[in-house]
Amino acid sequence: MKKIVIIDDEENILDVLKKYLLRKGVFEIETYSNAKLAMPKVLKGDYDLVLLDIMMPEVNGLDLLEEIKNNNKNQHVIMMTAYSTEEKIIKSDTIGATDYITKPFISLRDVENKILDTLGM
């Protein structure tokens, strides 16, 4: 079982992704709608993959990505954004994001395939 944490301030995104990814029985999923609350758990490094939204209140995804990478350079992090500005993509890449996904998702299968590729499954 691969452990994935999804951090996004949109509850519907969390619900849809969690339900879709759980259907095969190969992932263990935790979700957080607040990056600040997720931070202590994520920094423990218990996850195979972090799916992280860029735009969130309090602590944004780029700041959390920086904390994650300072703590564990090898942690896989896929950034999610509805605002696919080149600047944000370049910044997340520079910090060390593994990949990124734009929202709204083209298809959940594409999201799943990106996750499977990242985890070498």
Backbone as JSON Lines, residues from 0, in Angstrom:
{"i":0,"aa":"M","n":[0.84,-1.19,0.0],"ca":[0.0,0.0,0.0],"c":[0.88,1.25,0.0]}
{"i":1,"aa":"K","n":[0.6,2.13,-0.92],"ca":[1.31,3.41,-0.98],"c":[0.49,4.46,-0.24]}
{"i":2,"aa":"K","n":[1.17,5.26,0.58],"ca":[0.49,6.29,1.36],"c":[0.57,7.64,0.64]}
{"i":3,"aa":"I","n":[-0.62,8.22,0.43],"ca":[-0.72,9.51,-0.25],"c":[-1.46,10.48,0.65]}
{"i":4,"aa":"V","n":[-0.98,11.71,0.7],"ca":[-1.72,12.76,1.38],"c":[-2.11,13.8,0.34]}
{"i":5,"aa":"I","n":[-3.37,14.23,0.41],"ca":[-3.88,15.25,-0.51],"c":[-4.2,16.49,0.31]}
{"i":6,"aa":"I","n":[-3.63,17.62,-0.08],"ca":[-3.85,18.87,0.65],"c":[-4.42,19.89,-0.33]}
{"i":7,"aa":"D","n":[-5.67,20.28,-0.07],"ca":[-6.37,21.22,-0.94],"c":[-7.47,21.87,-0.11]}
{"i":8,"aa":"D","n":[-7.67,23.16,-0.27],"ca":[-8.7,23.83,0.53],"c":[-10.11,23.63,-0.03]}
{"i":9,"aa":"E","n":[-10.22,22.96,-1.16],"ca":[-11.54,22.67,-1.74],"c":[-11.95,21.24,-1.36]}
{"i":10,"aa":"E","n":[-12.94,21.14,-0.46],"ca":[-13.39,19.84,0.04],"c":[-13.84,18.9,-1.08]}
{"i":11,"aa":"N","n":[-14.5,19.46,-2.11],"ca":[-14.98,18.6,-3.2],"c":[-13.82,17.95,-3.96]}
{"i":12,"aa":"I","n":[-12.72,18.66,-4.11],"ca":[-11.52,18.09,-4.76],"c":[-10.99,16.93,-3.91]}
{"i":13,"aa":"L","n":[-10.91,17.15,-2.61],"ca":[-10.43,16.11,-1.69],"c":[-11.31,14.86,-1.79]}
{"i":14,"aa":"D","n":[-12.63,15.06,-1.76],"ca":[-13.56,13.93,-1.81],"c":[-13.47,13.15,-3.11]}
{"i":15,"aa":"V","n":[-13.47,13.88,-4.23],"ca":[-13.43,13.22,-5.55],"c":[-12.13,12.44,-5.72]}
{"i":16,"aa":"L","n":[-11.01,13.06,-5.41],"ca":[-9.72,12.38,-5.56],"c":[-9.62,11.16,-4.63]}
{"i":17,"aa":"K","n":[-10.04,11.33,-3.39],"ca":[-9.94,10.22,-2.43],"c":[-10.78,9.03,-2.89]}
{"i":18,"aa":"K","n":[-12.04,9.28,-3.26],"ca":[-12.92,8.19,-3.71],"c":[-12.35,7.51,-4.94]}
{"i":19,"aa":"Y","n":[-11.88,8.29,-5.89],"ca":[-11.35,7.73,-7.13],"c":[-10.1,6.88,-6.87]}
{"i":20,"aa":"L","n":[-9.18,7.41,-6.08],"ca":[-7.91,6.7,-5.85],"c":[-8.06,5.47,-4.93]}
{"i":21,"aa":"L","n":[-9.07,5.46,-4.07],"ca":[-9.27,4.32,-3.17],"c":[-9.89,3.11,-3.88]}
{"i":22,"aa":"R","n":[-10.51,3.31,-5.03],"ca":[-11.29,2.25,-5.66],"c":[-10.47,1.0,-6.02]}
{"i":23,"aa":"K","n":[-9.17,1.14,-6.28],"ca":[-8.34,-0.01,-6.66],"c":[-7.74,-0.74,-5.45]}
{"i":24,"aa":"G","n":[-7.77,-0.09,-4.3],"ca":[-7.24,-0.73,-3.11],"c":[-5.72,-0.78,-3.01]}
{"i":25,"aa":"V","n":[-5.02,0.11,-3.73],"ca":[-3.55,0.11,-3.67],"c":[-3.0,1.33,-2.95]}
{"i":26,"aa":"F","n":[-3.89,2.26,-2.59],"ca":[-3.46,3.48,-1.9],"c":[-4.15,3.61,-0.55]}
{"i":27,"aa":"E","n":[-3.4,4.19,0.37],"ca":[-3.94,4.65,1.64],"c":[-3.95,6.17,1.52]}
{"i":28,"aa":"I","n":[-5.1,6.79,1.73],"ca":[-5.24,8.23,1.47],"c":[-5.61,8.99,2.74]}
{"i":29,"aa":"E","n":[-4.9,10.09,2.98],"ca":[-5.28,11.04,4.02],"c":[-5.5,12.37,3.33]}
{"i":30,"aa":"T","n":[-6.43,13.16,3.85],"ca":[-6.7,14.46,3.24],"c":[-6.68,15.56,4.3]}
{"i":31,"aa":"Y","n":[-6.28,16.74,3.86],"ca":[-6.29,17.93,4.7],"c":[-6.79,19.1,3.87]}
{"i":32,"aa":"S","n":[-7.66,19.92,4.45],"ca":[-8.14,21.1,3.74],"c":[-7.38,22.35,4.18]}
{"i":33,"aa":"N","n":[-6.36,22.15,5.01],"ca":[-5.59,23.26,5.55],"c":[-4.12,22.86,5.6]}
{"i":34,"aa":"A","n":[-3.28,23.57,4.87],"ca":[-1.85,23.24,4.79],"c":[-1.16,23.4,6.13]}
{"i":35,"aa":"K","n":[-1.59,24.38,6.91],"ca":[-0.98,24.61,8.22],"c":[-1.18,23.41,9.15]}
{"i":36,"aa":"L","n":[-2.4,22.84,9.12],"ca":[-2.68,21.64,9.93],"c":[-1.95,20.41,9.4]}
{"i":37,"aa":"A","n":[-1.78,20.34,8.09],"ca":[-1.12,19.19,7.47],"c":[0.38,19.18,7.69]}
{"i":38,"aa":"M","n":[0.96,20.37,7.84],"ca":[2.42,20.5,7.86],"c":[3.14,19.57,8.85]}
{"i":39,"aa":"P","n":[2.76,19.53,10.13],"ca":[3.51,18.66,11.05],"c":[3.48,17.19,10.63]}
{"i":40,"aa":"K","n":[2.35,16.74,10.14],"ca":[2.21,15.34,9.72],"c":[3.04,15.07,8.46]}
{"i":41,"aa":"V","n":[2.98,15.98,7.51],"ca":[3.7,15.81,6.25],"c":[5.21,15.84,6.48]}
{"i":42,"aa":"L","n":[5.66,16.7,7.38],"ca":[7.1,16.82,7.62],"c":[7.69,15.59,8.32]}
{"i":43,"aa":"K","n":[6.85,14.74,8.88],"ca":[7.34,13.47,9.44],"c":[7.84,12.54,8.34]}
{"i":44,"aa":"G","n":[7.36,12.78,7.11],"ca":[7.83,11.98,5.97],"c":[7.21,10.61,5.87]}
{"i":45,"aa":"D","n":[5.98,10.47,6.36],"ca":[5.31,9.16,6.35],"c":[4.63,8.82,5.03]}
{"i":46,"aa":"Y","n":[4.71,9.7,4.03],"ca":[3.96,9.52,2.8],"c":[4.86,9.2,1.62]}
{"i":47,"aa":"D","n":[4.33,8.37,0.72],"ca":[5.04,8.08,-0.52],"c":[4.86,9.23,-1.51]}
{"i":48,"aa":"L","n":[3.73,9.97,-1.37],"ca":[3.45,11.05,-2.29],"c":[2.58,12.1,-1.6]}
{"i":49,"aa":"V","n":[2.87,13.36,-1.9],"ca":[2.07,14.49,-1.44],"c":[1.46,15.13,-2.68]}
{"i":50,"aa":"L","n":[0.11,15.24,-2.7],"ca":[-0.59,16.01,-3.74],"c":[-0.95,17.32,-3.08]}
{"i":51,"aa":"L","n":[-0.45,18.42,-3.62],"ca":[-0.5,19.69,-2.91],"c":[-1.01,20.82,-3.8]}
{"i":52,"aa":"D","n":[-2.08,21.46,-3.36],"ca":[-2.62,22.62,-4.08],"c":[-1.71,23.83,-3.83]}
{"i":53,"aa":"I","n":[-1.54,24.66,-4.84],"ca":[-0.68,25.84,-4.68],"c":[-1.4,26.96,-3.92]}
{"i":54,"aa":"M","n":[-2.62,27.29,-4.33],"ca":[-3.33,28.43,-3.76],"c":[-4.21,28.0,-2.58]}
{"i":55,"aa":"M","n":[-3.77,28.33,-1.37],"ca":[-4.54,28.02,-0.17],"c":[-4.37,29.15,0.83]}
{"i":56,"aa":"P","n":[-5.37,29.33,1.71],"ca":[-5.25,30.37,2.74],"c":[-4.21,29.98,3.8]}
{"i":57,"aa":"E","n":[-3.78,30.92,4.58],"ca":[-2.8,30.78,5.66],"c":[-1.42,30.39,5.14]}
{"i":58,"aa":"V","n":[-1.24,29.14,4.78],"ca":[0.04,28.67,4.25],"c":[-0.23,28.2,2.82]}
{"i":59,"aa":"N","n":[0.45,28.81,1.83],"ca":[0.2,28.35,0.46],"c":[1.06,27.14,0.13]}
{"i":60,"aa":"G","n":[0.71,26.49,-0.97],"ca":[1.38,25.25,-1.35],"c":[2.86,25.4,-1.64]}
{"i":61,"aa":"L","n":[3.27,26.54,-2.19],"ca":[4.69,26.74,-2.48],"c":[5.5,26.83,-1.2]}
{"i":62,"aa":"D","n":[4.94,27.5,-0.18],"ca":[5.64,27.58,1.12],"c":[5.75,26.2,1.76]}
{"i":63,"aa":"L","n":[4.66,25.42,1.69],"ca":[4.7,24.07,2.26],"c":[5.67,23.19,1.47]}
{"i":64,"aa":"L","n":[5.68,23.32,0.15],"ca":[6.62,22.56,-0.67],"c":[8.05,22.85,-0.25]}
{"i":65,"aa":"E","n":[8.35,24.12,0.01],"ca":[9.69,24.5,0.44],"c":[10.05,23.83,1.77]}
{"i":66,"aa":"E","n":[9.11,23.83,2.71],"ca":[9.32,23.17,4.01],"c":[9.56,21.67,3.83]}
{"i":67,"aa":"I","n":[8.74,21.06,2.99],"ca":[8.86,19.61,2.73],"c":[10.24,19.3,2.16]}
{"i":68,"aa":"K","n":[10.66,20.05,1.15],"ca":[11.94,19.79,0.49],"c":[13.14,20.09,1.4]}
{"i":69,"aa":"N","n":[13.0,21.09,2.28],"ca":[14.07,21.35,3.25],"c":[14.19,20.21,4.24]}
{"i":70,"aa":"N","n":[13.08,19.55,4.5],"ca":[13.03,18.45,5.46],"c":[13.42,17.11,4.83]}
{"i":71,"aa":"N","n":[13.01,16.91,3.56],"ca":[13.26,15.63,2.89],"c":[13.3,15.87,1.38]}
{"i":72,"aa":"K","n":[14.49,15.99,0.83],"ca":[14.66,16.29,-0.59],"c":[14.06,15.23,-1.51]}
{"i":73,"aa":"N","n":[13.94,13.99,-1.02],"ca":[13.46,12.88,-1.85],"c":[11.94,12.71,-1.84]}
{"i":74,"aa":"Q","n":[11.23,13.52,-1.06],"ca":[9.77,13.39,-0.98],"c":[9.14,13.76,-2.33]}
{"i":75,"aa":"H","n":[8.31,12.85,-2.87],"ca":[7.57,13.12,-4.1],"c":[6.42,14.07,-3.79]}
{"i":76,"aa":"V","n":[6.36,15.18,-4.54],"ca":[5.28,16.15,-4.38],"c":[4.77,16.53,-5.76]}
{"i":77,"aa":"I","n":[3.47,16.31,-5.99],"ca":[2.83,16.76,-7.22],"c":[1.98,17.97,-6.85]}
{"i":78,"aa":"M","n":[2.27,19.09,-7.49],"ca":[1.54,20.33,-7.24],"c":[0.27,20.34,-8.08]}
{"i":79,"aa":"M","n":[-0.79,20.91,-7.51],"ca":[-2.06,21.07,-8.24],"c":[-2.39,22.56,-8.27]}
{"i":80,"aa":"T","n":[-2.81,23.04,-9.43],"ca":[-3.17,24.45,-9.5],"c":[-4.22,24.73,-10.57]}
{"i":81,"aa":"A","n":[-5.12,25.62,-10.22],"ca":[-6.09,26.11,-11.19],"c":[-5.5,27.31,-11.92]}
{"i":82,"aa":"Y","n":[-4.41,27.81,-11.38],"ca":[-3.75,28.98,-11.95],"c":[-2.4,28.55,-12.5]}
{"i":83,"aa":"S","n":[-2.42,28.01,-13.7],"ca":[-1.18,27.44,-14.25],"c":[-0.29,28.52,-14.86]}
{"i":84,"aa":"T","n":[-0.01,29.54,-14.06],"ca":[0.9,30.57,-14.55],"c":[2.3,29.98,-14.63]}
{"i":85,"aa":"E","n":[2.99,30.37,-15.65],"ca":[4.34,29.86,-15.87],"c":[5.22,30.14,-14.65]}
{"i":86,"aa":"E","n":[5.02,31.29,-14.04],"ca":[5.83,31.68,-12.88],"c":[5.67,30.68,-11.72]}
{"i":87,"aa":"K","n":[4.43,30.28,-11.42],"ca":[4.2,29.33,-10.33],"c":[4.76,27.95,-10.65]}
{"i":88,"aa":"I","n":[4.62,27.55,-11.91],"ca":[5.15,26.24,-12.33],"c":[6.67,26.24,-12.22]}
{"i":89,"aa":"I","n":[7.3,27.31,-12.7],"ca":[8.76,27.41,-12.62],"c":[9.22,27.42,-11.16]}
{"i":90,"aa":"K","n":[8.51,28.19,-10.33],"ca":[8.88,28.26,-8.91],"c":[8.74,26.89,-8.23]}
{"i":91,"aa":"S","n":[7.63,26.18,-8.49],"ca":[7.46,24.86,-7.87],"c":[8.52,23.89,-8.38]}
{"i":92,"aa":"D","n":[8.89,24.0,-9.65],"ca":[9.93,23.16,-10.22],"c":[11.28,23.47,-9.58]}
{"i":93,"aa":"T","n":[11.57,24.76,-9.4],"ca":[12.82,25.19,-8.79],"c":[12.94,24.69,-7.35]}
{"i":94,"aa":"I","n":[11.83,24.73,-6.62],"ca":[11.83,24.27,-5.23],"c":[12.01,22.76,-5.16]}
{"i":95,"aa":"G","n":[11.53,22.05,-6.19],"ca":[11.74,20.6,-6.21],"c":[10.5,19.75,-6.37]}
{"i":96,"aa":"A","n":[9.41,20.34,-6.85],"ca":[8.21,19.53,-7.1],"c":[8.52,18.45,-8.12]}
{"i":97,"aa":"T","n":[7.92,17.29,-7.92],"ca":[8.12,16.17,-8.84],"c":[7.4,16.42,-10.15]}
{"i":98,"aa":"D","n":[6.2,17.0,-10.06],"ca":[5.38,17.24,-11.24],"c":[4.26,18.21,-10.85]}
{"i":99,"aa":"Y","n":[3.39,18.51,-11.81],"ca":[2.23,19.34,-11.48],"c":[1.04,18.92,-12.32]}
{"i":100,"aa":"I","n":[-0.14,19.23,-11.8],"ca":[-1.42,18.92,-12.44],"c":[-2.23,20.2,-12.46]}
{"i":101,"aa":"T","n":[-2.86,20.5,-13.6],"ca":[-3.72,21.67,-13.64],"c":[-5.16,21.28,-13.33]}
{"i":102,"aa":"K","n":[-5.86,22.2,-12.65],"ca":[-7.27,22.01,-12.34],"c":[-8.05,23.0,-13.19]}
{"i":103,"aa":"P","n":[-9.25,22.69,-13.61],"ca":[-9.93,21.42,-13.37],"c":[-9.2,20.29,-14.11]}
{"i":104,"aa":"F","n":[-9.29,19.09,-13.54],"ca":[-8.59,17.94,-14.11],"c":[-9.2,17.58,-15.46]}
{"i":105,"aa":"I","n":[-8.33,17.27,-16.41],"ca":[-8.81,16.81,-17.72],"c":[-9.57,15.51,-17.52]}
{"i":106,"aa":"S","n":[-8.95,14.6,-16.75],"ca":[-9.63,13.36,-16.37],"c":[-8.96,12.82,-15.11]}
{"i":107,"aa":"L","n":[-9.73,12.13,-14.32],"ca":[-9.18,11.53,-13.11],"c":[-8.2,10.42,-13.46]}
{"i":108,"aa":"R","n":[-8.41,9.79,-14.59],"ca":[-7.47,8.75,-15.05],"c":[-6.09,9.36,-15.3]}
{"i":109,"aa":"D","n":[-6.04,10.56,-15.87],"ca":[-4.76,11.24,-16.09],"c":[-4.06,11.52,-14.76]}
{"i":110,"aa":"V","n":[-4.83,11.95,-13.78],"ca":[-4.28,12.21,-12.44],"c":[-3.72,10.92,-11.87]}
{"i":111,"aa":"E","n":[-4.5,9.86,-11.95],"ca":[-4.07,8.55,-11.43],"c":[-2.8,8.07,-12.15]}
{"i":112,"aa":"N","n":[-2.75,8.23,-13.48],"ca":[-1.57,7.79,-14.24],"c":[-0.32,8.57,-13.83]}
{"i":113,"aa":"K","n":[-0.49,9.86,-13.58],"ca":[0.65,10.68,-13.13],"c":[1.15,10.18,-11.77]}
{"i":114,"aa":"I","n":[0.23,9.84,-10.89],"ca":[0.57,9.31,-9.57],"c":[1.28,7.95,-9.71]}
{"i":115,"aa":"L","n":[0.72,7.08,-10.53],"ca":[1.32,5.76,-10.73],"c":[2.73,5.87,-11.31]}
{"i":116,"aa":"D","n":[2.91,6.77,-12.28],"ca":[4.24,6.99,-12.87],"c":[5.22,7.51,-11.82]}
{"i":117,"aa":"T","n":[4.78,8.49,-11.03],"ca":[5.64,9.07,-10.01],"c":[6.09,8.02,-8.99]}
{"i":118,"aa":"L","n":[5.17,7.12,-8.64],"ca":[5.48,6.1,-7.63],"c":[6.08,4.83,-8.25]}
{"i":119,"aa":"G","n":[6.27,4.83,-9.56],"ca":[6.87,3.67,-10.24],"c":[6.01,2.42,-10.17]}
{"i":120,"aa":"M","n":[4.71,2.61,-10.28],"ca":[3.78,1.47,-10.19],"c":[3.24,1.08,-11.56]}
